[in-house]
């Protein structure tokens, strides 16, 4: 048998590679239809049969543009660009006569979601299908299959395709993630051999950090459909709300040893706000996938994996919007061919499966058209009937920018929002007309609004594929109330505008800037970049009956590089560009500390480095890079772990170590980092840095040990038992000490924190060393097991210690989660700007 195994593998390799050498479109395409010779085949534009190489985004784009040029069935639009400047195109594919009447079709389709939709006849109405490929760039079989699907839809002839196109509007996005796709195609193609080697250990199948999964800033864009913080997501969302498609497909890849998955996922992990009929329709659509794969001879499975819980994923977001989201997961070749438990998996085989699923989706849409259209109409009718009276209100007296940023998300989701009629006090919270927003519950997007605002702590299942909580007002650390009467609603906001900042008056003495606004760090950095002296107030003070809090920034007029007039002009620019209020002060005689007090501490410009590369979690690193580069316009140096030993650390005041696995730094690097801290640097670590800090003697920590014991748990149940003890993502409440520099800018003694780790650090015996500490009953929203909830109570997510002349700072939680956790971004900025005062 041992002698036969190599021969068997050789035969499998030979057959697979022979197939690839003889690859033609016939391998993929249905052969029972004819094809229009006037439509160019993919290889005529990109230079090879799909599957021979990984298509780069530029070639993919060239082919789609050529199809749109020659085919009357296809139109193309550019909806914007990625961070790297690549177009975010969309093809609209339908019958030629539908193109002539497309806007009327769109308006009639949208009317199904409005009141009085019962008057529309769905018997004659086309169904709308949004097909999207490879949101994870290194799951490339999707976008490569898009070449074939687009060709088929443009070139196939006969009654069947004509009927499909007459009754279907296809919104076709060939590359959800252009930047990641380009990155991965480069890797796979530059490591391809003429004699393809399927050995999984070959370099081709192990791409370098950060890989092609993510976009430019290393974000997983399949988590951004709800928070919609990235340009790619914003383009997708605009298309979604422009058309309100009935079906949205999302083509992915999974582990190489798997087959093919299509939804529904595990039934018990469906969000309760998703109607049961949604999953029934998904299951019926699945019968078309099953039939197509049975005919093809490809294995598949369904309802055994994944879920439909977090509405920020592409396959789940449609479910809260009256549509049907469908996830496809193909076992990945990760290159051109790879040995797996199921034999040698070739890239063309994965492409063919994705192409088959794309066509079976359209077949289901055509045959279930009226049923699915009626479902969409009933979804919004039932949502309106179930809507409660009243409204939500959210805002912040001191941080209008964060409230505005949340309102921007709602606006992108076509959620109705209003100004307040007048200032409002509710549950001891003050909501000001110019910094708060009211959201009616009784509106078309009622279910989506509820999904964004609800706090859920009870669940049918204890396992989650992604996070279990995302309550947006908590993510933005805003005051909010769920029980407001509509009589408090002012005018409906038709076009959201930034909060107004009062004009700056001129001073010959000093200016001050409160630290509450989200964009205050951006303003402070602009001042420092200009070389202006600034100080931070360590204690509160008041002037002319106005109270100024901990962390207020003082900008003296005298002894600066700019004269009084130049400073006035520059501060006007800073205030306008950051949208942060700056005030002129004419006296230093204040109540509390005076402006000349030693309690105003001089600040030094921050020069920040971020450790990236092998061993570092790209998501966490990318979130920090994005925060500095896109939100605060601050320079940040990315230090690769491979070159760390040669880096001149003396250039930096702060170094950030994101979440990591294993030993990202060697022993020499660690000693070098220690010496830099001792010389006055501030080292800021996240999540697993806690274990690194403890192990390498950067910090003395007491981390709770895992003492969970499985009782009455069978072998079959062990995986679920362990999975239920994880914290996939939930929201917890902490008490904070407002006088501590890490908390400057916050106004409430309670702070919601996102957590997805099980690192529990014991509180220090000295209470003043616990400026952030979880409450005894901390769960605000999301799932956590009872043993874990007991473990987290009273622990601390923040630690600071001195080392020589420097500082070591730890956050056990991700304060920058997915670019939408605005509420705790300031914790990191406080560590950067005020670390020496802690």
N, C-alpha and C positions, 0 to 999 in steps of 0.2 A: 504493500500500500504506500509506503514511504517513497518507493521508486516511481510509482504511478502519479503521485501528487505533483511533482515538478512538470511532468509531461502534460497533465491536465491543465495546469496553469498556463503552460506554453500554448496549448491549443486554444484556450480561452483568449489569451492575448492575441494570438494570430488571427482568430476569427474577428475579434473586435477591431483590430487595427486594419485588417483587410477591408472590413466594412468602412472604416474611416478613409482609407486610401481610395476606395471606389465611391465615395460619398457623392450623392446627387440629390436634387430636390425631390426626386421620387421617393426617397427614404422617408421624407416628412409628409408630403402632400397627399391628400385624397386623390386617387387615380380614377374615380368614377365621374369626374367632371372635366370639362375642357377649360383651357386657360387662354386669355387674350394675349396674343403675341406682341401687341403694342405696349404692354406693361413690362418694364424691365425687371428681370429677375435679380435677386439680391447680388449674386456674384458678378453681374454686369456693372454694378456700381461700387461694391466694396472690394471686389477683386478675388473673392473666394466663396465657396459654398459655406453657408452658415454651419458652424461646428468645426471647421478645419482650423480656425483661429478664433480667439475671443474678439468680438467686435469692439472697437473703440468708439467713444461717443461721437467723435467727429464723422466717422464713416456711417454710423447709425443715422446721424442727422442728415447726411448727404442723401442717403437712400430715401428717407421719409420725405425730404423736400422734392426729390425727383418723382416719387409716386404722386405727391400732391400736384405737381406740375402737369403730369400726363393723364391722370385719372379723374374723370368727372365725378367719381364717387367720393373723392377725398378733398378736404380743405385743410389748411394748416395755419396755425397761429403761434406767435411767440408771446408767452405770458410773463416774461421777465427773464432774469438770469440768476445763476448760482453765485455763490461768493467768488468763485473762480472765473466768472464771466461766461459760463456756458448757457446757451439758450434753454429755456424751459418750454419746449414745444408741446402742442396738443394737436392731434389729428381728429377731425370730425369725419366719420365714415358712415355713409348712408346712400340710399338710392339718389340718382341725379335729380329726379323731380323733387325729392325732399329738400335738397340743397336750395332749390329755387324758392322754397317756402319755409326755410329753417326757423326764422325768427317767430313766425306765427305758431309753428309746432312747439317751440320752446315756451312761449307764453301760455299756450293751452296746457302744456304739461305742468308748468308751475302752478296753474290754477287748481290742480288737484290737491295742493297743500293748503289752499285758502278756504275761507268760509264759502258756503253755497256751491261747493265743488260737485254736489250731487247732480247738478244740471249738465255736467259734461259726460259725453258718451265715450266710454273707454273701448268700445268695440272697434272703433276705427283709429284709435290713437296709437302711435308708435311707442314702444318701450325704449327706455334710455339705459344703456349699459356703459359704465366707466371701467375700462380695462387698463390696469397699471402694472408695470414690470420693474422688478429689481430695485426696490427701495433700499435694499442692502446691496451695495455695489459689487461685492464679491460673491453674491448669489446670482451669477451672471446668466444662467440658462434662461431666465425670464426675458431680459432685453434681447438676447440672441434669438429667442423664439418670436419676439415682436417683429423681427425682419420677415419671418415666414407668415405670421398672421396678417401683417399689413399687405404682403404680396397676395396672399390668398383672397383677402377681401377686395383687393383692387382688380385682380385678374380672373378669378373664378367666374365661370359662365354657366347659365342654365336656370331653370325655373326655381330650384331650391335656393340658390344664392340671391336671386332677384326677390324672392318672397322674404328672405331674411332681411335684406337691406331696405325693402319697402316698409317693413314693420319695426325697424330698429334704428335708433340713433346710437352710434358707437363713439364714445369719447375715448380716444386711444392715446395713452401716454407711454411711449416706448421706453422711457428711462426716468423713473421717479428720482433717481440719484445720479445725475450726470458726472459729478466730480468723483464719486466713489467708483463708478463703473470704469471711468478712464484710468484711475489708479490701479484697479485690479487687472484690467485688460493688459496694461503695460507689464505688470508682474508675470501674469500667466504666459504671455507671448514671448517675453524676453527669456523665459526659463524653459521654453518648449524645445525638445530635441527632435531631430528628424526621425529617429527611432524612439518613439514615445515609450517612456519607462513608467509603468504603472506602480512602481514601488512607492508606497505612501510616505517613505522617508526621503524621497527625492525633493530637492529644493523647490521644485515647481509647486508642490502642494502645501508649502509652509511659507506664506507671504510674510514679508517683514513688517514690523510695527509701523503705523497703527493698523495696517490692512486696508482693504477697500470697502469694508462694510459701511463706513460712515461717510459723512459729507466733509467739507473742507475743515470745519472746526471739530471734527471727530464726534459728531452727534449721531445717535441712532434716530433717523428721521421717522421711523415707524412708531415712535412714541410721541410725535409732535402734532398729530392731527387735532388734538383738543387744545393744548396751549398755543399752538401755531406761532412759534417764535422765529422760525427760519424761513428764508425767502422761497425755498422749494415748497414748503408746507403752505405758505400763503397763496402761492399760485394754484396749488391743488384745491385748496379750500374755496378760492374764488370760483373755480370751475364747478365745484360741487354745488355751491349755492346758486350759481347761475342756471344750472340745469336740474338740480335735485334728482340725480340718476336713481333708477330703481334697483340696480345691482352694481356693486363695485367689487372688482376682483383685485387681489394683491398677490403677485407671484413671488414666492420665496424659495430658499433652499434650506435643507437641514443636514444632519450628519450623514456621512457617506454610506454608512451601513443601513440606512433607512430606505424605504421604498418611496411612496408618494402619499401625501395626506391631503384630504380636502374636508372642509367643514360640513356639518357641525362639529364643534369641539366637545369636551366632556360636558354633558348636560347640566350637571350640578354647579358648573362654574360660569353660568350665564348671568349677567347682571339682571337683577329683579326688575329694572325699568324697561328691559327689552320684552316686548310682548311675546307670548308663547308661540303665536302663529309665525313669528319671524323665524324661529328655529324649525318649525314644521315646513315652511317654504324652503329654507336652506337645505333641509333633509331631502325634499323632493327634487330640488336642483341637483343634489348629490347623486340621484339615480341616473341622471344623464352622464355625469362623470364616470360612474361605475360602468355603465353600458359601453362607453367609448373606450375605457381602459381594458374592459373584458375583451373587446374586439381587437384591441392592439396587442393584448397579451401581457400588459404591464400590471404588476402588483400595486396595491394601494391599501389604505385603511382610513377610517373615519371614526369620530366620536370616542377616540381613545387617548387623545392628547390635546394640548392647547386649550384655550378657553375664549369666551366672549364676555370678559368682564370689564377691563380697562378701556374706556371709550377714546383713548388717545391713540389706539392702533388702527391701521387702515382697514382691517377686516372687521372691526368692532364699531368704529365711529359711525358708519352708515346705519347701524342698528338703532341708534338713538335719534336718527333723523328720517325715519320712515322708509329707509332703504334696506337692502340686504347686502351685508359684507361677506365676502368669501375669501378665506385664506387657502392658498395652495402652497404646499411644502414638498419640494423635490429633493430626494437624496442627492448630495452634491458630489460631482467629480472633482471639484476644487481646482481643476486644471483641465487636461485633455483626456486623461484616462487614469483610473486608479483602482487598485485591488481593494475589494470590499468583501464582506461576509456573503454577499449575493453574487460573487463573481466580479469580473472587471467591469466597472461602470465607466462608460464613455461619455464624453461631453455631448456628442450628437444624440445619444439616447435621452439624456436629461432634457435637451432642447425639444425633442419630439414629444415627450410627456407634457411639457409646459404648453406647447402648441396645441396638443390634443385637448388639454383642459380649457384653453381659450376658446376653441371651437365648440366644445360641449356646453360651455356657459352660454354661448350665443344660441345654440340649439334649444336649451332650456328656456331662455328668455323669449324666443319666438313662440314656443309651444305653450308657455305659461303666461304669456303677455298680459292678457286681460285680468287674470287672477292677481298678478303682481301689481298691476296698475291700481286695481281696486283696493289691494292691501295698503298701498301708499295713501290713497284717499281716506280710508278708514282709520289709518294711524293718526292722522292729524285731526280728523273728526273726533275720535275717541280721546285724544290728548286735550282738545278744547273742552270736551264734556267733563273730563276728570280734573281740569285745572281748578285750583282753589282761588278764592278771592284774595285780594291783598297783594303785597309786594315784598321783595327783598330791598334792603338798603345797605350800601357799603360805602366806606370812605375813611378819611383820616384828617383830623384837624391840622396836623403838623406835616403830613406827607402827601400832598396833593398829587405828586408824580406817580406814586405807586397805585393810587386809586385810578388815575388816568390810564395807566398801563393795563390794569385789569379791564377797564371799560373798553379799551382798544380790542382786547380779545373778544369781548361780547359783540362788539360792532362787526368784527370779521365773521362771526357766526350768525349774523343777521338777527341778533336778539334785540328786542325793543328795550331801549333805556331812556330814562327821563332825568331831567334836573329835579332837584327838590323845589317845591313851591316856596319854602322858607326854611330857615335853620330848624333842626329837629333834635329833640332829646329823647332817647329811648334806651331803657335798661341801663341807665347811668352813663350812656355814651352820647357824645355830642356829634351830630352830623351837620356840617356846614354846607350851605348851598353851593359854594364855589369849590368844594373838595369832596363831594359825596354824590352818589348816583342811585337812582331808584329803578328797580327792575320789576315790572308787573308779572305776576304769576300766570295770569290769564292771557296768554299770547300763543301764537303759532308754535314757537319753540319751547313750549312749556316743559316738555320732558327733558330737553337738553339743559335748560336752566336748572331744573331740579338736580340733574346729574352733576352739574358744576358746583352747586351750593350745598348739597346735602352732606350731613355728617352721619356716616353709617358705621356701626360697630357690631352688628349681628349679621352672620353669613350662613348660607346653607352648606358651603364647603370651606375647608380650612387651607386649601392649596390654591395658589394664584400664579398664573404664568407671568404676571407683571405686578404692578403696585395695586394695593387694595384701597387706597384713599388718595384723593387729589383735591379736596375742598378748596376752591380757588381763593376765597377771601382769607382763609388761613394761610395759604401759600404766600399771599402778599402782605400778611400781618396787618390786615385792615379790620377796623371795627365793622361789624355787620349785624343786622337783625333780620329775622325771617318772618316777622309779623308786623308789617306796616300797612296802614290803610291807604288806599289809592287817592284819598283826598289830599295826601301829602305830595302827590305827583305834580311837578311843574311841567313845562313844555317838553314835548318829545324831542329827543336829540336826533336830528337828521344827519348831521355831519359833526363828528366829534372833534373838538378843538382842545389844545393844551390849556391847562389852567393858566390864568393870567398872573404875571409877576409885576408888582408895582414898580414904576420907574425909580431909578436910583437917584437919590439926591447927592449933591457934592459935599464932601467934608474935607477939612484941612487937619483933622485930628485922627480919626480912625473909622474903620468899617467893621461890621461884624456879620457873620453868617451862621445861622443855626444849622445844626448837623442832622436835623430830622429828615429832610427830603432825600429821596432815593438817590438823586443825582448830585448831592452835596460832595461826594468824593471826586466826581468829575470836575466840579468847580475848584475844589482845593488843589487838585493836580494841575489845573491850568495856572493857578496862582504860583505854584512851586516851579512849574516849567518856565515861568517868566522870571524867576529869580526873586520873587517877593517874599519878604519875611512874614511868617504867619505864626500864630500861637493858638493853643487849645486851652479852653477853660476847664479846669479840673473840678470846679464847683459852680453851682448856680449863682446867678445874680439877677438884679432887676434894675430897670431904668424907665422912668416915667410910667410907672404902673404896669410895664410889660415884663414878664418873667422870661429869663433866658436859662436854658437847661445845661446840664453837663454836656461837655463837648462842643460848646459854641466856639467858632473860629474867629479870632481877632486878627485884623489886618491893619497895623499901624500905618499912618501916612508918612511920618517922618523917618529919615534914615533909610530910604528905599532907593532902588536903582531907578525908579520912575519918579518924576516930580508929581505934584498934586494933580495937575491937569491931566498928565499922561495916565496916572493911576485911575482917575475918574473915568476916562475914556475906556481904559482896559477893563475895569470892573463892570462897566455897562455891557461890554461884549461878553464877559464871563457869565453874567446873570442871564443874558438873552440866550446864549448858546446852551447853557446847562439848564435853563428854566428854574434857577434857584434864586430865591430872594436874598439880596444883600442890602444891608441898611447902613446909612451914614450915622455916625455918632459924633457929637460935639463936645463931650465931656468924659473924663475918666472917673468922675465921682458917682459911682453906682452903689446900690444897696447890695450887701453881700460882699463878695470880693470886688475890689476896684480893678480897673483895666491895667494898672501898673503892678498888680499883685504878682508875687512869685507863684501863685496858683494858676497863672497863665504860663504854660510851658512852651518853649520854642520848638518848632517842628522842623525836621530835616526832610529834604526831597527823598522820595522813595525810589529806589532802583531795584526792581524786582526780577527774580529769575524763577523759572518753573522747570522742575525736573521732569523730563519726558523720555520716551523710548522704551526698550524692552524691560519688562517688569513693572511698568506703570499702566494703570487702567486708562485707556485712551478717552473714554467717556468723561471721567473726572477731570483729566488734564484739559480736555477740550472745553469743558464748561468754564474752567478758570480762564483759559486763553480767550474765549469768547467774551467773558465778562469784562476783562481788561480792554480788549481790542475794540469791541463793538459797543459796549455800554458806557464805559468810562474814558475811552480814548487815551488809555494809558499804555505806554510801552512795556512789554514784558519779554524777557529773553528766555527762549526755550533751550535748556541745557540737556543734551542727549546723554543718556547713561553711558553710551559707548565712549564718549569723549570727556566725561566728567573729570577724569584724572588729570586732563590737560587744561581744564578751565581755570581762569583767573577769578577766583571767588571774591577777591577784594573789590571788584567792581560793583558788588551788590549789597544793599542794605537788608534785603529780605530774600529768602529762598523758600519756595513752596514745594513740598513733597506730597503729591496726590496719593490716592489709594494705590497700593502696589501689591504684587504677589511675589513670593519667593524673596530673593535677595537682588533687588534692582541695582544696588551699589556694592562694590567689592570692599574688602577690608581697608585697603588704602584710601578709597573714597570716603569711607566712614570716618577715618581718623582726620582726613582733610576737612571734612564737614564740621567735626567737633572743634578743630582749631579755629575755623572761621567763626563759629558761634562764640567761642571764648574771646575772640578779638572784637566782639561787638555786634555780630550779625544776629538776625532774628530768623529762626527756622520754624516754619509753620507746616504741620503735618495733618493729614486727613485719614480717617477711618483706620485701615490696617497699619498706618504709621504708628498707632498706639503700641502694637506688639513690637515693632522695630525700635521705637524709642525705649521701651522697657528692656528689650533684649540687649541693646547696644549701649545702655547706660546714659542715654540722653535725658531720661526722666524717670523718676521713681513713681511707679504706678501700682495700684492694687486693682487688678482686673479680676472680676468674678469668674470662677471656674465653672464650666458646664457640668452640672450634677444631675442632669435629666436621666431618669431610669424608665425604661419601657416595661410596663406591666400589662400582661394579657394582650400583648401585641404579637401577632403571628409573623412568620417569615414574609408572607405575602404583603402584610401591612406595614413592614418596616420602612419602606421608602416614603409612604404617605405620612407615617408618624414623624419621621425626621423632617420632612418637608414642612409639616405644620408647625414646627418649632422655629422656622426661619421668619424673618421680618422682611417680606418682599418690598414693603414700602407702606408706611403708615405715619400718622401724625400724632405727636405727643406734646404735652404741655410742660413747660419749665418755668420755675420762678427765676427771675433775674434781678441782680443788684444793679440798679441804674447808676450808681456812683462809680462802678468799675469801668475802666476805659473800653473793655470789649463790648460793653452795652451802650456806649455813647450813641445818642440819636434815637434811642427807643423811649417811649413815653409810658408804656404799661409795664407793670411788674410781672406780667405773664407773657410768654412768648411761645407760639406754636413752632415746633421743630419737625422737619421730615427726618425719618430714620429708616435705613434699610440694612443695618448691621446688628449683630448680637454681641457687640463689645460693650460690656457694662463696667464702667470705672467707678470704684468706690469714692465717696465724697471725702474730702480732707477733714481732719479733726477741727481745723481752724475755719470757722464759717466764712470768713472773708476771703478764703481761697476757693470758694465755691460760688462764683458770680452767676453761673448758670447751673441750675440743678432741677432735675425732673421732680415733679410733684409726687405725692404718695399715690395719687390716682390719675396717672398722666394721659391715658388714652383719650384723644379727641375724635379721631376718625380712622377707620381701617381695622385690619385684623392683627391680633397678636394672641398667642396661646396664653392660658392662665399662668403657667410656670414662667413664661417670659415676661409677662406683665408684672409678676411679683419681683422678678430680677431687676427690671428697669427702674422701679420706684425708688426715688431718693438718690439715684446715681447721678454722675455729672458727665455732660458731653463736651466739656471744655476744661483743659488744664493748662497752667502756665508755670514755668519754673525758670529761674535764672541759671546761666552757665557762664562763668567768667563774667565778662562785660556784656554778654549777649542774652538772648531769650530763646526758649523752646516753647512752642505753643502747639497744642493738640486740639483738634475737633474730631470727635468720634463719629459725627454725623456729617453728611454732605450738605453744606450750606449753600450750594450753588446748583441744586438739582435741576437738570434739564432746561436751564435758562429761564424757567418760569417761577422758580422759588425766590421771588424778589424779596420776600420778607426777611431772609437771613443773609443776603449778600453782604449787608453792612458789617456783619460779624468779621468777615475776612478783611474788609477794608479797614476796620478798626484795629485789627491785628497788624496790618501793614503800617498805618499812619501813627498809631498810638502804642505800639508794642513796648517801646522803651519806658512807658509810664505805667506799666501793669505791675 
